[in-house]
């Protein structure tokens, strides 16, 4: 179960990675959903 969950999160991270990277460079969120997603990504990566 853990492996499947990790693969799912990795797939999500690979899909949203460009947006997270853009937000990290600009540091100016364009919407409320993107910064929340970025926060989750950072939390998952540790």
C-alpha positions, 0 to 999 in steps of 0.5 A: 500500500505504501509503495502504491501511495508513493508512486501516486504522489510521485506522479502528482509531483511530476505533474505539478512540478513545473508550477511549483518551480515557477512559484518558487522563482517568482514567489508570487502566487497567482491563485489560492490553489497553487500555493497550497499545492506547493506547500503540500509538495514541500511537506511531502518532500520533507 
